[in-house]
Amino acid sequence: MPPPLPIAVTAGETGPWQITAIRAVAGESLAPARRLVVEEGQAAAPPGAWRLRGVTSHLRYTAEAERDRLASVQEGLGRPAALRAALIPIRKSEAWWALAQDARRAILEEKSRHIAIGLDYLPAVARRLIHSRDLGEPFDFLTWFEFAPEHNSAFDALLARLRATEEWRYVEREVEIRLARD
């Protein structure tokens, strides 16, 4: 497992990703902006409308067989055909965090089938989970997805399936940011 990688996402006037939509799904939205940049490591922050930070981490709720299956079908970020992306920051309720880890795992996978649902959309939709809760950020997770334009409807189906699960009853803030790469 590589060490945690700091990630910063800044929305403003510059960046390789054009923001095509920002929509509050639950709770408060984020300020409008035109462009978005994702920086790995300890890069200097460009000026912007807002900046979200987090770190990559180990797969906290994933069993070994699930991890192996994800690794066998997941493709990397930055593929030339992946001209669409979505950043979905999520904050879960205190009721979620008050649960023991095994109870959260049971809701996440045994009841909601979060990992199994995600597997249905690989390799078309590449993803990265960024952890922010321990940094005192306004969101617990930053979820980043990349896909080719022809997989947009598959990505919409993925979101609909996840949002219909028991796990999503614990989401108190979610913002959907759609992006297009020039």
C-alpha positions in Angstrom: 0.0 0.0 0.0 1.5 3.3 -1.0 1.6 6.1 1.6 -1.3 8.5 1.7 -1.3 11.0 -1.1 -2.5 14.5 -0.4 -5.1 15.7 -2.9 -6.4 19.2 -3.3 -9.3 20.2 -5.6 -9.6 23.9 -6.4 -12.5 25.5 -8.3 -11.9 28.9 -9.9 -11.0 30.5 -13.2 -8.3 28.1 -14.3 -7.8 24.3 -14.6 -8.0 21.5 -17.2 -11.6 20.7 -16.2 -14.6 22.9 -17.2 -17.4 22.8 -14.6 -20.6 22.1 -16.5 -22.9 21.9 -13.5 -22.9 22.2 -9.7 -25.9 20.7 -7.9 -26.7 20.3 -4.3 -28.1 16.8 -3.8 -28.4 17.1 0.0 -27.6 20.1 2.1 -25.8 23.2 1.1 -24.2 23.6 -2.4 -20.8 25.0 -3.2 -20.2 28.4 -4.9 -20.3 28.5 -8.6 -17.0 28.4 -10.6 -15.9 27.9 -14.2 -12.9 25.6 -14.0 -11.4 22.9 -11.7 -7.9 21.6 -11.0 -7.0 18.5 -9.1 -3.5 18.6 -7.5 -1.6 15.6 -6.0 1.0 16.2 -3.4 1.7 19.5 -1.6 1.2 21.8 -4.5 0.7 25.5 -4.0 -2.9 26.6 -4.0 -4.1 28.6 -6.9 -6.7 31.3 -6.1 -10.2 30.0 -6.4 -13.9 30.1 -5.4 -13.4 27.0 -3.1 -10.7 24.4 -2.3 -11.3 20.9 -0.9 -8.5 18.7 0.5 -8.1 15.1 1.4 -5.8 12.1 1.2 -5.9 8.8 -0.5 -6.0 5.9 2.0 -6.3 2.1 2.2 -9.7 0.5 1.4 -11.3 0.6 4.8 -14.4 -1.4 4.3 -13.3 -3.8 1.6 -12.8 -7.5 2.1 -9.8 -9.2 0.4 -11.8 -10.8 -2.4 -13.5 -7.5 -3.1 -10.2 -5.7 -3.2 -8.8 -8.3 -5.6 -11.8 -8.1 -7.9 -11.6 -4.2 -7.9 -7.9 -4.4 -8.8 -8.5 -6.8 -11.6 -11.1 -4.6 -13.4 -10.3 -1.0 -12.3 -8.6 1.1 -14.9 -6.6 4.2 -14.0 -7.5 7.8 -14.0 -6.3 10.1 -16.8 -7.3 7.8 -19.7 -7.4 9.8 -23.0 -11.0 8.8 -23.6 -12.2 10.0 -20.2 -13.3 13.4 -21.2 -16.0 13.6 -18.5 -15.7 13.5 -14.8 -17.6 14.1 -11.6 -16.5 15.3 -8.2 -19.0 14.4 -5.5 -18.1 15.6 -2.0 -20.1 13.8 0.7 -20.6 14.3 4.4 -22.3 11.6 6.4 -24.2 12.2 9.6 -22.9 11.8 13.2 -25.2 8.8 13.5 -23.1 7.1 10.8 -19.9 7.8 12.6 -21.3 6.7 15.9 -21.7 3.2 14.5 -19.0 0.7 15.0 -16.9 0.0 11.9 -18.4 -3.5 11.5 -21.9 -2.0 11.6 -20.9 0.6 8.9 -19.4 -2.2 6.8 -22.7 -4.2 7.1 -24.7 -1.2 5.9 -22.2 -0.3 3.2 -21.9 -3.8 1.6 -24.2 -6.4 3.1 -27.3 -4.2 3.0 -26.5 -1.5 0.4 -24.1 -3.5 -1.9 -22.0 -0.4 -2.4 -18.9 -2.2 -3.6 -20.9 -4.7 -5.7 -22.8 -1.9 -7.4 -19.5 -0.1 -8.2 -18.1 -3.2 -9.7 -21.0 -3.3 -12.2 -19.6 -0.1 -13.8 -15.9 -0.9 -14.0 -13.8 -0.4 -16.1 -16.0 2.2 -17.9 -16.1 4.5 -14.8 -12.7 5.0 -13.1 -12.9 6.2 -9.5 -10.8 7.5 -6.6 -12.0 7.9 -3.0 -10.3 10.7 -1.1 -10.7 10.9 2.7 -11.2 14.4 4.3 -12.9 13.8 7.6 -9.8 13.6 9.7 -8.5 16.9 8.2 -11.4 18.9 9.5 -12.7 19.6 6.0 -16.4 20.3 5.3 -16.9 16.9 3.7 -15.9 13.4 4.9 -15.1 12.1 1.4 -14.3 13.5 -2.0 -15.4 11.0 -4.6 -13.8 11.5 -8.1 -15.0 9.7 -11.2 -13.8 9.8 -14.8 -15.4 8.3 -17.9 -15.8 8.6 -21.6 -18.8 10.7 -22.9 -20.5 7.5 -24.1 -20.6 6.2 -20.5 -22.5 9.2 -19.1 -25.8 7.3 -18.8 -24.0 4.4 -17.1 -22.6 6.9 -14.6 -26.1 8.3 -14.0 -27.4 4.8 -13.4 -24.5 4.1 -10.9 -25.4 7.3 -8.9 -29.1 6.4 -8.9 -28.5 2.9 -7.6 -26.1 4.1 -4.9 -28.5 6.9 -3.8 -31.3 4.4 -3.4 -29.5 2.4 -0.8 -29.8 2.3 3.0 -26.3 3.8 3.2 -27.5 7.0 1.6 -29.9 7.6 4.5 -26.8 8.7 6.4 -25.7 11.3 3.8 -26.4 14.8 5.1 -24.5 16.8 2.5 -23.8 15.9 -1.1 -22.8 18.1 -4.0 -22.6 16.8 -7.5 -20.1 18.6 -9.7 -20.0 17.6 -13.4 -17.0 18.3 -15.5 -15.7 18.2 -19.1 -12.0 18.1 -20.1 -10.9 20.3 -23.0 
